[in-house]
Amino acid sequence: MAPPSEQILDNIPGTEIKPSPVHGRGLFATRDMRRGEVIGTLDGEKIPARELALREANLRENAPNKNAVVVLEWNALPDGEYLTRRKRTKYGFINHSRSPNLELRGVPIEIVVMKDIAAGEELLLDYRKEPLSEDYLKNHGSTYL
């Protein structure tokens, strides 16, 4: 579970955050979910890539301490834009897998179940399906994609 001090918006009902065998904490279904079901929609502010880099640098500079976890949640969009969220959401706990059970569709971005998911199963996305920048893929993304 998330620490009480960590405010997380519940943008995906029927789920819970708990330790993951994939990585750190993950998002798990608390109910059965059916193929084709839309379980959430991602909103936020559209910004260009250069603005994303500036905002992330600003968050790091203004962190309460050097060990603070700084999060600016985002999704890559076509044409070098990003959909950003200033608050942490349950979406941010969906781990990457090359065998996902969820996919993202359209703009606004819908989170869609690809195959039936049983209560208790971890929700997983293939991050490589987003239009990620070459820079991201060569640097941070290369460590886990």
ROGUKOL-153312 format. One record per residue (C-alpha): residue number from 1; residue in three letters; y, x, z. Coordinates in pm, 1 decimal. Layout:
% residues N
{site NUM,"ALA",{Y,X,Z}},
...
//
This chain:
% residues 145
{site 1,"MET",{0.0,0.0,0.0}},
{site 2,"ALA",{361.6,102.1,-49.2}},
{site 3,"PRO",{541.9,235.8,257.5}},
{site 4,"PRO",{768.7,-28.6,418.5}},
{site 5,"SER",{1075.3,182.6,332.7}},
{site 6,"GLU",{992.7,174.1,-39.4}},
{site 7,"GLN",{1141.2,-132.7,-207.5}},
{site 8,"ILE",{928.2,-238.7,-501.9}},
{site 9,"LEU",{1004.2,-544.1,-714.7}},
{site 10,"ASP",{704.9,-771.7,-767.0}},
{site 11,"ASN",{731.4,-817.3,-1144.3}},
{site 12,"ILE",{354.0,-859.3,-1193.5}},
{site 13,"PRO",{217.2,-1141.9,-974.2}},
{site 14,"GLY",{-150.5,-1137.8,-881.2}},
{site 15,"THR",{-156.5,-762.1,-822.9}},
{site 16,"GLU",{-140.8,-511.8,-540.2}},
{site 17,"ILE",{-64.7,-141.9,-506.2}},
{site 18,"LYS",{-331.1,74.2,-345.1}},
{site 19,"PRO",{-488.3,420.5,-371.9}},
{site 20,"SER",{-626.3,489.9,-718.3}},
{site 21,"PRO",{-924.6,697.2,-828.4}},
{site 22,"VAL",{-723.0,773.9,-1144.8}},
{site 23,"HIS",{-405.9,914.9,-986.2}},
{site 24,"GLY",{-213.0,861.9,-662.8}},
{site 25,"ARG",{-149.5,491.4,-622.4}},
{site 26,"GLY",{-236.2,235.2,-886.5}},
{site 27,"LEU",{-193.0,-133.3,-958.2}},
{site 28,"PHE",{-497.5,-356.3,-902.4}},
{site 29,"ALA",{-570.7,-717.5,-991.7}},
{site 30,"THR",{-604.3,-958.6,-698.1}},
{site 31,"ARG",{-731.7,-1232.2,-930.7}},
{site 32,"ASP",{-930.9,-1251.5,-1252.5}},
{site 33,"MET",{-720.0,-1199.7,-1564.4}},
{site 34,"ARG",{-823.2,-1313.6,-1911.4}},
{site 35,"ARG",{-794.2,-1139.3,-2248.9}},
{site 36,"GLY",{-466.9,-1232.9,-2421.0}},
{site 37,"GLU",{-292.9,-1334.6,-2096.8}},
{site 38,"VAL",{67.0,-1215.6,-2054.9}},
{site 39,"ILE",{87.3,-1094.7,-1693.6}},
{site 40,"GLY",{448.7,-977.5,-1696.0}},
{site 41,"THR",{759.4,-905.0,-1897.6}},
{site 42,"LEU",{964.2,-587.8,-1865.8}},
{site 43,"ASP",{1338.8,-610.1,-1868.6}},
{site 44,"GLY",{1610.9,-358.5,-1808.8}},
{site 45,"GLU",{1899.8,-183.2,-1976.9}},
{site 46,"LYS",{1865.0,-29.7,-2324.0}},
{site 47,"ILE",{2009.0,321.2,-2336.9}},
{site 48,"PRO",{1988.4,617.4,-2577.8}},
{site 49,"ALA",{1770.6,921.1,-2494.7}},
{site 50,"ARG",{2068.1,1143.4,-2406.1}},
{site 51,"GLU",{2181.8,889.0,-2146.1}},
{site 52,"LEU",{1833.4,877.9,-1991.3}},
{site 53,"ALA",{1840.7,1255.5,-1938.2}},
{site 54,"LEU",{2186.4,1235.3,-1776.1}},
{site 55,"ARG",{2083.7,953.8,-1541.9}},
{site 56,"GLU",{1767.3,1131.6,-1431.8}},
{site 57,"ALA",{1964.2,1453.3,-1363.6}},
{site 58,"ASN",{2221.0,1255.7,-1163.4}},
{site 59,"LEU",{1948.0,1091.5,-954.5}},
{site 60,"ARG",{1795.2,1432.6,-874.2}},
{site 61,"GLU",{2136.5,1579.8,-780.7}},
{site 62,"ASN",{2213.2,1290.6,-546.7}},
{site 63,"ALA",{1869.3,1264.1,-384.8}},
{site 64,"PRO",{1878.0,1249.9,-3.5}},
{site 65,"ASN",{1675.8,1572.5,13.8}},
{site 66,"LYS",{1508.8,1819.7,-221.4}},
{site 67,"ASN",{1162.0,1667.6,-156.9}},
{site 68,"ALA",{1266.3,1308.0,-231.3}},
{site 69,"VAL",{1075.1,1127.2,-503.0}},
{site 70,"VAL",{1330.4,1026.3,-763.8}},
{site 71,"VAL",{1229.6,742.2,-993.7}},
{site 72,"LEU",{1404.8,592.5,-1291.6}},
{site 73,"GLU",{1151.2,359.8,-1443.4}},
{site 74,"TRP",{1157.6,343.6,-1822.9}},
{site 75,"ASN",{974.2,251.0,-2141.5}},
{site 76,"ALA",{1025.9,423.5,-2475.2}},
{site 77,"LEU",{1153.6,195.3,-2750.6}},
{site 78,"PRO",{1176.8,259.4,-3124.1}},
{site 79,"ASP",{1474.6,456.0,-3258.4}},
{site 80,"GLY",{1504.3,687.2,-2957.4}},
{site 81,"GLU",{1612.9,420.9,-2711.1}},
{site 82,"TYR",{1475.0,353.7,-2364.0}},
{site 83,"LEU",{1446.2,39.9,-2156.3}},
{site 84,"THR",{1535.7,148.5,-1802.3}},
{site 85,"ARG",{1512.3,-14.0,-1462.9}},
{site 86,"ARG",{1715.5,107.5,-1165.3}},
{site 87,"LYS",{1466.4,-28.7,-911.8}},
{site 88,"ARG",{1100.6,53.9,-876.5}},
{site 89,"THR",{866.1,-222.7,-991.7}},
{site 90,"LYS",{493.4,-281.3,-975.4}},
{site 91,"TYR",{480.3,-184.6,-1343.8}},
{site 92,"GLY",{553.1,176.3,-1241.5}},
{site 93,"PHE",{214.1,193.3,-1066.0}},
{site 94,"ILE",{5.9,121.7,-1377.2}},
{site 95,"ASN",{-179.7,444.9,-1449.1}},
{site 96,"HIS",{-259.2,599.0,-1788.0}},
{site 97,"SER",{-603.8,574.8,-1943.3}},
{site 98,"ARG",{-745.3,635.2,-2289.4}},
{site 99,"SER",{-962.2,328.6,-2217.3}},
{site 100,"PRO",{-691.0,78.9,-2117.1}},
{site 101,"ASN",{-730.1,-286.1,-2023.7}},
{site 102,"LEU",{-360.7,-367.8,-2086.5}},
{site 103,"GLU",{-118.4,-317.2,-2373.2}},
{site 104,"LEU",{254.5,-355.7,-2425.2}},
{site 105,"ARG",{381.8,-583.2,-2703.2}},
{site 106,"GLY",{720.2,-660.6,-2853.8}},
{site 107,"VAL",{1073.4,-652.4,-2723.1}},
{site 108,"PRO",{1122.9,-792.9,-2466.6}},
{site 109,"ILE",{813.5,-600.4,-2365.8}},
{site 110,"GLU",{519.9,-816.1,-2259.2}},
{site 111,"ILE",{229.0,-676.2,-2057.7}},
{site 112,"VAL",{-82.4,-826.0,-2219.0}},
{site 113,"VAL",{-444.8,-818.2,-2100.9}},
{site 114,"MET",{-663.9,-656.0,-2372.8}},
{site 115,"LYS",{-1000.0,-743.2,-2217.0}},
{site 116,"ASP",{-1102.3,-955.0,-1921.0}},
{site 117,"ILE",{-1016.0,-794.5,-1586.8}},
{site 118,"ALA",{-1195.8,-887.0,-1265.5}},
{site 119,"ALA",{-1019.6,-913.2,-930.5}},
{site 120,"GLY",{-1024.9,-567.6,-771.5}},
{site 121,"GLU",{-1009.4,-376.5,-1102.6}},
{site 122,"GLU",{-733.5,-124.6,-1166.3}},
{site 123,"LEU",{-482.4,-211.7,-1438.5}},
{site 124,"LEU",{-450.6,66.2,-1698.7}},
{site 125,"LEU",{-231.3,140.3,-2001.8}},
{site 126,"ASP",{-257.0,401.6,-2276.3}},
{site 127,"TYR",{87.9,560.4,-2244.6}},
{site 128,"ARG",{42.5,724.5,-2586.5}},
{site 129,"LYS",{96.8,383.2,-2750.6}},
{site 130,"GLU",{468.6,394.6,-2663.4}},
{site 131,"PRO",{703.1,561.8,-2913.5}},
{site 132,"LEU",{744.3,870.4,-2691.5}},
{site 133,"SER",{969.2,1153.6,-2803.9}},
{site 134,"GLU",{818.5,1476.7,-2934.6}},
{site 135,"ASP",{994.6,1658.5,-2649.6}},
{site 136,"TYR",{825.3,1438.6,-2387.4}},
{site 137,"LEU",{484.2,1481.7,-2550.1}},
{site 138,"LYS",{519.1,1861.6,-2561.1}},
{site 139,"ASN",{649.5,1894.3,-2206.1}},
{site 140,"HIS",{577.6,1652.6,-1918.7}},
{site 141,"GLY",{344.3,1426.9,-2116.4}},
{site 142,"SER",{121.8,1718.7,-2217.4}},
{site 143,"THR",{2.5,1747.3,-1855.9}},
{site 144,"TYR",{-178.4,1412.6,-1856.8}},
{site 145,"LEU",{-179.8,1246.4,-2199.2}},
//
